[in-house]
């Protein structure tokens, strides 16, 4: 009998109201970066992407649970699994223990695998809770554990899309690209860098590999924002410039948010970065005297100023609690950062994570606060960057935490909501690039203009509910600048502004009453035997049984979505279209699967060559989505296809 695997996060509910540390929850932005911005905070649920990535790249039937309740986890465990994997961070180790207890009770024969950054702890501490510990790239680990043959990189990337909400409205969708693990920079506090022994594991080794995933996302939805998950994406210039070449060759408009250091960014001009499609960065500001190697290069003030002028959104992270810092120094560093007007800013306390050089130094010098030295469980539970764990030369723990809270408050009170700071940067970029001699930069300006126009309805709420009079006035001034540049709002946009104000008030109420703050369970199945599709074998065999001399047929079975992605590349005659259409129709008739028919690289001789394909598939039009070639407007038959079937969306 085939093995089965269950991969899960810890159980919900999470958050300070449920005994967790201040920033623990489901959302990085709301819980950590924009925590002082209340109803103005952008909202997006961050799932454990690694679990979906691993599941996609196994041969073994697998189910993934994101944030199950205890009852939902128990119900799943009773279905019987050979291996159960739990992903956790140190700050939720107490939740991991509770989750493991449920697994031991309701699935006593299952082997338990622990993974995630919580496994920085040594085996002696983790042995009571797991049989195996994954402290490496997860796909290779699980394939060895399950006796599956090694698979070369790049692995298959699942298409995972999350929604960003403002005032409860969906404003953009983001696709995650898993480009790399680890970081060679080796900052003394960084768990990510030292977890992987300061090595960079390129999940997508070359620039063309990264672009291939980006293309898949844009085929799925051309309006997607892309998040490149790689600790210092631009550090390898060769890979980055190859990616840029692919973007320019593909001639598609990309909007990418990435993580990068001053050291990496100093290798590029702002034009090269925009040509890659990147218009957002997370950059470590840390502290003016922190002296990390990643901060070498151009002055960070020059980078942030130039990037903001070109419309690039900047999220900066600053550390509070360095030995050299006093309240006056923290105030000076904050003033310097605020003058640069980052769109978003994070402030975390300098803390020791097991496995990092800073942790080793703290333990060697006996500088861990006594309360945490005596209570290891409390040390883990509060290890979220919002508790002072180290004895400081001049500041008390309470004073450091007050300074951190003050930084968050000052950021909001001085610069206002991040959503409007982002829009101001986009406006500056539009004005800077709209007449650029570089056609790629003019296209980016057009993208900024579309983004800005969509944001018109948010301004009324900002003018009425901003944190202080100066900020509210600044939001009003920005609105007037936008109208002067892009035109006055339409009647519909004015009506949506009123609705936006109501939505903002409702958002504030739900936050105050703690309503609707916890996500529902997301359960995804990969290759489960009981869910094997009817007609599954037909899809698997279609490319072999339909061998055509001038046509490449690629079949991708997306098990988690019970969906088939069929790519046709090459030339297709009328006769061949009829035969292929018959086989596709038979597969659809015998299955419940959805079909994405990718015609992006298809060629034909006569305008009516695709008519048989259209006629054959007409009966199943509700289950078919098309990806059309760029020159579709020049071919009447493709226009007929487009009218009959819907363009593919997520």
C-alpha positions in Angstrom: 0.0 0.0 0.0 1.3 3.5 -0.9 2.6 5.7 1.9 0.7 8.9 2.8 2.1 12.2 4.1 0.4 15.0 6.1 2.1 18.4 6.3 0.7 21.0 8.7 1.3 24.3 10.4 0.6 24.6 14.1 -3.0 24.9 15.1 -5.0 28.1 15.3 -6.0 30.4 17.0 -2.7 32.4 17.1 -2.0 35.8 18.5 -1.4 37.8 21.7 -5.0 37.3 22.8 -4.3 33.6 22.8 -1.1 33.6 24.8 1.4 34.2 22.0 4.1 36.9 21.7 3.1 40.4 20.4 3.8 39.8 16.7 2.8 36.2 16.4 -0.1 35.6 14.1 -0.9 34.9 10.5 0.3 38.2 8.9 3.7 39.7 8.6 2.5 43.2 7.6 -0.3 43.7 10.1 1.4 41.9 13.0 4.9 43.3 12.6 5.7 45.9 9.9 2.6 48.1 10.1 1.4 47.1 13.6 0.9 50.8 14.6 -1.3 51.6 11.6 -4.5 49.9 12.7 -7.2 50.0 10.2 -4.8 51.4 7.6 -2.6 48.4 7.7 -2.5 46.3 4.5 -3.7 42.7 5.3 -2.5 39.5 3.8 -2.4 36.0 5.3 1.0 34.4 5.1 0.8 30.6 4.7 3.6 28.1 5.2 4.6 28.2 1.6 7.4 25.6 2.2 4.8 22.9 2.9 3.1 23.4 -0.5 6.4 23.5 -2.2 7.5 20.2 -0.7 4.2 18.5 -1.3 4.3 19.6 -5.0 7.6 17.9 -5.5 7.0 14.5 -3.9 5.7 11.4 -5.6 3.9 10.2 -2.4 0.3 11.2 -1.9 0.3 14.2 0.4 -2.2 16.6 2.1 -1.3 20.0 3.4 -3.1 21.9 6.2 -2.7 25.6 6.7 -3.8 26.8 10.2 -6.1 23.9 11.2 -8.1 24.1 14.4 -7.5 21.3 16.8 -10.7 19.6 15.8 -9.9 19.9 12.1 -6.4 18.4 12.7 -7.8 15.5 14.6 -10.4 14.8 11.9 -7.5 14.7 9.3 -5.3 12.5 11.5 -8.0 9.8 11.7 -7.7 9.3 7.9 -4.3 7.6 8.6 -0.9 8.9 7.6 2.5 7.3 7.6 4.3 10.6 8.2 3.1 13.8 9.7 5.3 16.9 9.3 4.9 20.0 11.4 6.4 23.4 10.5 7.1 25.8 13.3 9.2 28.8 14.6 10.7 29.1 18.0 8.1 31.7 19.0 5.3 29.1 18.6 7.2 26.1 20.0 4.5 25.9 22.7 2.0 25.5 19.9 4.1 22.9 18.3 4.1 20.9 21.5 0.3 21.0 21.7 0.0 20.0 18.0 2.5 17.1 18.5 0.5 15.9 21.5 -2.6 15.7 19.4 -0.7 13.8 16.7 0.7 11.3 19.2 -2.8 10.7 20.7 -4.8 10.4 17.5 -2.2 9.0 15.1 0.2 7.0 17.3 1.6 5.0 14.4 2.6 8.1 12.4 6.2 9.1 12.2 6.6 12.8 13.2 8.8 15.2 11.2 9.6 18.6 12.6 10.7 21.4 10.2 11.1 25.1 9.9 13.4 27.5 11.7 12.3 26.1 15.1 14.6 23.2 14.4 17.7 25.4 15.1 17.4 23.7 18.5 19.5 20.7 19.2 18.3 17.1 18.9 18.2 16.7 22.7 15.5 19.4 23.0 13.5 18.2 20.1 13.6 14.5 20.5 10.5 14.3 22.7 8.5 15.9 19.9 9.7 14.3 16.7 11.2 11.3 15.0 13.0 13.2 12.3 14.2 16.8 12.0 14.5 18.7 8.7 17.3 21.2 8.9 18.0 21.5 5.1 16.2 22.1 1.8 12.9 20.2 2.4 12.2 18.5 -0.9 15.5 16.6 -1.0 15.1 15.7 2.7 11.6 14.3 2.3 12.4 12.4 -1.0 15.2 10.6 0.8 13.0 9.9 3.9 10.3 8.4 1.6 12.8 6.4 -0.5 12.1 8.5 -3.6 14.8 9.0 -6.2 16.8 12.3 -6.1 15.3 15.0 -8.3 17.5 17.7 -9.9 16.8 21.4 -9.5 15.0 23.4 -10.5 12.1 21.7 -8.8 8.5 22.3 -9.9 7.1 25.5 -8.4 3.5 25.4 -7.2 1.5 28.5 -8.2 0.6 30.0 -4.9 -1.4 33.3 -4.9 -2.3 35.4 -1.9 -4.5 38.5 -1.8 -3.6 41.9 -0.3 -6.5 43.7 1.2 -7.1 47.4 2.2 -10.1 48.2 4.3 -11.2 44.6 3.6 -11.2 45.1 -0.2 -9.0 42.9 -2.3 -6.6 45.3 -4.1 -3.9 43.0 -5.6 -2.9 39.4 -5.9 0.6 38.2 -5.3 2.3 35.1 -6.7 5.3 33.7 -4.8 8.5 32.6 -6.6 10.8 30.4 -4.6 14.2 31.4 -5.9 16.6 30.6 -3.1 17.2 29.6 0.5 19.9 30.9 2.9 22.1 33.9 2.7 25.9 34.2 2.5 26.0 37.7 4.2 26.2 36.1 7.7 24.8 39.0 9.9 25.3 37.9 13.5 21.6 38.0 14.4 20.3 36.3 11.2 18.7 32.8 11.7 18.2 32.4 8.0 21.9 32.9 7.1 23.3 30.6 9.8 20.5 27.9 9.5 22.0 27.1 6.1 25.6 27.6 7.2 25.9 30.9 5.3 25.3 29.1 2.0 22.9 30.3 -0.7 20.9 27.4 -2.2 19.6 28.5 -5.6 16.2 26.7 -6.0 16.1 28.4 -9.4 19.7 28.3 -10.5 19.5 30.6 -13.5 17.8 33.8 -14.5 15.8 31.9 -17.2 14.5 29.6 -14.5 13.1 32.5 -12.5 11.5 34.1 -15.6 9.9 30.8 -16.6 8.0 30.7 -13.2 7.1 34.4 -13.6 5.7 33.6 -17.1 3.6 30.8 -15.6 2.1 33.3 -13.1 1.4 35.9 -15.7 -0.3 33.4 -17.9 -2.4 32.6 -14.9 -3.2 36.2 -14.3 -1.4 39.1 -16.1 -2.2 41.5 -13.2 -0.3 39.5 -10.6 2.3 41.1 -8.4 5.3 38.8 -7.9 7.2 38.2 -4.7 10.7 36.7 -5.2 11.5 34.7 -2.1 15.3 34.9 -1.8 17.1 36.6 1.0 19.4 38.7 -1.2 18.0 38.2 -4.7 20.3 40.5 -6.6 23.6 39.4 -5.0 24.4 37.1 -7.9 24.7 39.6 -10.7 25.0 37.1 -13.5 21.7 35.4 -12.6 19.9 38.7 -12.1 21.1 40.2 -15.4 20.1 37.0 -17.2 16.7 37.4 -15.7 16.6 41.0 -16.9 17.4 39.8 -20.5 14.6 37.3 -20.3 12.1 40.0 -19.1 13.1 42.3 -22.0 12.9 39.5 -24.5 9.5 38.5 -23.2 8.2 42.0 -23.4 5.8 41.6 -20.5 5.1 44.1 -17.7 6.2 42.7 -14.4 5.7 44.1 -10.9 8.1 42.4 -8.5 8.9 42.8 -4.8 12.2 41.4 -3.7 14.7 41.3 -0.8 18.1 42.8 -1.2 21.0 44.4 0.6 22.9 47.6 -0.1 25.9 45.5 -1.1 23.8 43.8 -3.8 21.9 46.8 -5.0 25.2 48.8 -5.5 26.0 46.6 -8.4 23.1 48.0 -10.5 21.7 51.1 -11.9 18.1 52.0 -11.1 17.3 51.6 -14.8 18.6 48.0 -14.8 16.5 47.2 -11.8 13.3 48.7 -13.3 14.0 46.8 -16.5 13.8 43.6 -14.5 10.3 44.6 -13.4 11.3 45.2 -9.8 9.5 48.0 -8.2 9.6 47.1 -4.5 12.4 46.1 -2.1 13.0 45.1 1.5 16.3 46.7 2.6 18.1 46.3 5.9 18.8 49.8 7.4 19.6 48.1 10.7 21.6 50.9 12.4 24.1 53.6 11.3 26.9 52.0 13.3 26.0 48.3 13.0 28.8 47.7 10.5 27.4 44.6 8.7 29.2 43.5 5.5 25.9 43.7 3.5 25.8 47.4 4.1 28.9 48.1 2.1 28.5 49.9 -1.2 26.6 53.1 -2.1 25.3 55.1 0.9 21.9 53.7 1.7 20.5 57.3 1.8 21.4 57.7 -1.9 19.8 54.3 -2.8 16.5 54.9 -1.0 16.2 58.5 -2.3 16.9 57.5 -5.9 14.7 54.5 -5.8 11.8 56.4 -4.3 12.1 59.0 -7.0 11.7 56.3 -9.6 8.5 54.9 -8.0 10.1 51.9 -6.2 8.5 51.0 -2.9 11.0 50.6 -0.1 10.4 48.6 3.1 13.3 49.3 5.6 14.1 47.3 8.8 15.8 49.0 11.7 17.2 47.3 14.9 16.8 48.7 18.4 19.0 47.5 21.2 22.6 47.6 19.8 25.2 48.1 22.5 26.1 51.5 21.1 22.6 52.8 21.2 21.2 55.3 23.7 17.8 56.9 23.5 19.5 59.9 21.8 21.2 57.7 19.2 18.0 55.8 18.5 16.2 59.1 18.0 19.0 60.3 15.6 18.9 57.1 13.6 15.1 57.2 13.4 15.2 60.9 12.3 17.7 59.9 9.5 15.4 57.1 8.4 12.2 59.2 8.4 13.9 61.9 6.2 14.2 59.2 3.5 10.4 58.6 3.7 10.4 54.8 3.3 7.0 53.4 2.3 7.1 50.9 5.2 9.4 50.5 8.2 10.0 47.7 10.7 11.6 48.0 14.1 12.8 44.9 15.9 14.8 44.4 19.1 18.3 43.0 18.7 17.8 39.4 19.9 19.8 36.2 20.1 18.5 33.2 18.1 20.1 29.8 18.8 22.6 28.9 16.1 23.7 32.5 15.4 27.0 34.2 16.4 25.1 36.7 18.5 23.5 33.9 20.5 26.9 32.3 21.1 28.4 35.5 22.2 25.5 36.3 24.5 25.7 32.9 26.2 29.5 33.0 26.5 29.3 36.5 28.1 26.4 35.5 30.3 24.3 38.4 29.0 20.9 36.6 28.7 18.4 38.2 30.9 17.9 36.1 34.1 14.2 35.6 33.6 14.9 33.9 30.2 18.0 32.0 31.4 15.9 30.4 34.1 12.9 29.7 31.9 13.8 28.4 28.4 10.2 27.9 27.4 9.5 31.6 28.1 12.6 32.6 26.1 11.3 30.7 23.1 7.8 32.0 23.5 8.9 35.7 23.5 11.5 35.3 20.8 9.6 37.4 18.2 11.7 40.6 18.2 9.5 42.4 20.7 11.1 41.4 24.0 14.5 42.5 25.3 16.4 39.3 26.1 20.0 40.6 26.3 21.5 42.7 29.1 22.3 46.1 27.6 25.3 48.3 28.8 23.1 51.3 29.6 19.4 50.6 28.9 16.9 48.5 30.9 14.7 46.0 29.1 11.6 48.1 29.6 13.4 51.2 28.1 14.4 49.3 25.0 10.9 48.1 24.5 9.6 51.6 25.0 12.0 52.9 22.3 10.8 50.2 19.9 7.1 51.1 20.5 8.0 54.8 20.1 9.7 54.1 16.7 6.6 52.4 15.4 4.4 55.2 16.6 6.7 58.0 15.3 6.8 56.3 11.9 3.0 56.4 11.6 2.5 59.8 13.1 5.2 61.5 11.0 4.8 59.8 7.7 1.3 58.5 7.9 -0.2 55.3 6.5 2.0 53.2 4.4 -0.6 52.8 1.7 -0.4 56.6 0.9 3.4 56.6 1.2 3.5 53.9 -1.5 1.2 55.9 -3.7 3.3 59.0 -3.3 6.4 57.1 -4.4 4.4 55.7 -7.4 3.4 59.3 -8.4 7.0 60.5 -8.2 8.0 57.5 -10.4 5.3 58.2 -12.9 6.4 61.9 -13.2 10.0 60.8 -13.5 9.6 58.1 -16.1 6.6 59.1 -18.3 8.8 60.9 -20.8 11.9 58.6 -20.5 13.7 57.7 -23.7 13.8 54.2 -22.4 10.6 52.4 -23.6 10.8 50.0 -20.6 10.7 52.8 -18.2 7.8 54.5 -20.0 5.9 51.2 -19.7 6.6 51.2 -16.0 5.2 54.7 -15.8 2.1 53.5 -17.4 1.8 50.7 -14.9 2.2 53.2 -12.0 -0.5 55.4 -13.5 -2.9 52.4 -13.6 -2.1 51.6 -10.0 -2.6 55.2 -8.9 -6.0 55.5 -10.6 -7.3 52.3 -9.0 -6.3 53.8 -5.6 -8.5 57.0 -5.9 -11.3 55.6 -3.6 -8.9 55.2 -0.7 -8.2 58.9 -0.2 -11.5 59.9 1.5 -10.8 57.5 4.4 -7.2 58.9 4.7 -8.4 62.5 4.8 -11.0 61.7 7.5 -9.3 59.1 9.6 -5.5 59.8 9.3 -3.6 59.8 12.6 -3.2 63.6 12.9 -4.0 66.9 11.2 -0.7 67.2 9.4 -1.0 63.7 7.9 -4.6 64.2 6.9 -3.6 67.4 5.2 -0.7 65.7 3.4 -3.0 62.9 2.2 -5.3 65.6 0.8 -2.4 67.4 -0.9 -1.3 64.1 -2.5 -4.8 63.5 -3.7 -4.9 66.9 -5.4 -1.5 66.2 -7.1 -2.8 62.9 -8.4 -5.9 64.5 -9.8 -3.8 67.2 -11.5 -1.6 64.6 -13.1 -4.1 61.8 -14.0 -7.5 63.5 -14.0 -10.4 64.1 -11.7 -12.3 61.1 -10.2 -15.3 59.9 -12.1 -18.7 59.6 -10.5 -18.1 55.9 -9.9 -14.8 56.6 -8.2 -16.4 59.2 -6.0 -19.1 56.7 -4.9 -16.5 54.1 -4.2 -14.7 56.7 -2.0 -17.8 56.9 0.2 -17.9 53.1 0.3 -14.2 53.0 1.1 -14.8 55.3 4.1 -17.5 53.0 5.3 -15.2 50.0 4.8 -12.4 51.7 6.7 -14.8 52.3 9.7 -15.9 48.7 9.6 -12.3 47.5 9.5 -11.6 49.5 12.6 -14.6 48.0 14.4 -13.7 44.5 13.5 -10.1 45.1 14.9 -11.5 46.6 18.1 -13.9 43.7 18.7 -11.4 41.0 17.3 -13.9 39.8 14.7 -12.9 37.8 11.6 -9.2 38.0 12.5 -8.5 34.3 12.1 -8.2 32.5 8.7 -10.2 29.4 7.9 -8.4 26.1 7.3 -6.9 25.7 3.8 -6.6 22.0 2.9 -4.8 21.0 -0.3 -4.5 17.5 -1.7 -1.6 16.2 -3.8 -1.9 12.9 -5.6 -4.3 11.4 -3.1 -5.3 7.9 -4.3 -9.0 8.3 -3.3 -9.1 11.4 -5.4 -7.5 10.0 -8.6 -9.4 11.6 -11.4 -11.6 9.8 -13.8 -9.8 10.1 -17.1 -6.5 10.6 -15.3 -4.7 8.1 -17.6 -6.0 9.8 -20.7 -4.4 13.1 -19.7 -1.1 11.3 -18.8 -1.0 9.6 -22.2 -2.2 12.4 -24.4 1.1 13.7 -25.4 2.5 10.3 -26.3 -0.6 9.1 -28.2 -0.9 12.3 -30.1 2.6 12.5 -31.5 2.6 15.1 -34.3 5.8 16.0 -36.3 5.5 19.8 -36.0 3.8 20.1 -32.6 5.0 19.8 -29.1 2.3 18.8 -26.6 3.2 19.4 -22.9 0.8 18.1 -20.2 1.1 19.4 -16.7 -1.2 17.7 -14.2 -1.9 20.2 -11.3 -3.1 17.7 -8.8 -3.8 20.2 -6.0 -6.3 22.0 -8.3 -7.5 18.9 -10.2 -6.6 20.9 -13.2 -4.7 20.1 -16.5 -2.4 22.7 -18.1 -2.0 21.7 -21.8 0.6 23.6 -23.7 0.7 23.5 -27.5 3.9 24.7 -29.2 4.6 24.6 -32.9 2.4 24.3 -36.0 -1.0 22.8 -36.1 -2.9 21.9 -39.3 -6.7 21.7 -39.7 -6.6 17.8 -39.8 -4.3 17.7 -36.8 -6.6 20.1 -34.9 -9.5 17.8 -35.4 -7.7 14.7 -34.1 -6.3 16.6 -31.1 -9.6 18.2 -30.3 -11.2 14.7 -30.3 -8.7 13.4 -27.8 -9.1 16.5 -25.5 -12.8 16.2 -25.7 -12.7 12.5 -24.7 -10.5 13.3 -21.7 -12.9 16.1 -20.6 -15.9 13.9 -21.1 -14.4 11.2 -18.8 -13.1 13.6 -16.1 -14.2 16.4 -13.8 -10.9 18.3 -14.3 -10.6 21.8 -15.5 -8.4 22.5 -18.5 -6.1 25.4 -19.2 -5.4 25.4 -22.9 -2.2 27.3 -23.6 -2.0 28.5 -27.2 0.6 31.1 -26.6 3.2 29.5 -28.8 0.9 27.8 -31.4 1.1 28.6 -35.1 -1.2 27.7 -38.0 -1.4 28.4 -41.7 -5.1 29.3 -42.4 -7.4 31.4 -40.4 -9.9 28.5 -40.1 -7.4 25.8 -39.1 -8.5 26.1 -35.4 -12.2 25.8 -36.2 -12.3 22.0 -35.6 -10.6 22.5 -32.2 -13.2 25.1 -31.3 -16.1 22.9 -32.4 -14.8 19.8 -30.6 -14.4 21.6 -27.3 -17.6 23.7 -27.4 -19.6 21.3 -25.2 -17.1 21.7 -22.3 -16.6 25.5 -22.6 -17.4 26.1 -18.9 -14.4 24.1 -17.8 -11.9 25.5 -20.2 -9.7 28.6 -20.0 -7.5 29.9 -22.8 -4.1 31.5 -22.9 -3.9 33.2 -26.3 -1.0 34.3 -28.5 -0.1 37.9 -28.5 -1.1 38.4 -32.1 -4.6 37.1 -31.4 -6.2 40.2 -32.8 -4.8 39.4 -36.2 -6.6 36.1 -36.4 -10.4 35.9 -36.6 -10.5 32.3 -35.6 -8.6 33.0 -32.4 -11.1 35.9 -31.7 -13.9 33.3 -32.0 -12.1 31.1 -29.6 -11.7 33.9 -27.2 -15.4 34.8 -27.3 -16.4 31.2 -26.7 -13.9 30.4 -23.9 -12.7 32.6 -21.0 -9.2 33.9 -20.6 -7.5 32.0 -17.8 -7.6 33.7 -14.4 -6.7 32.4 -10.9 
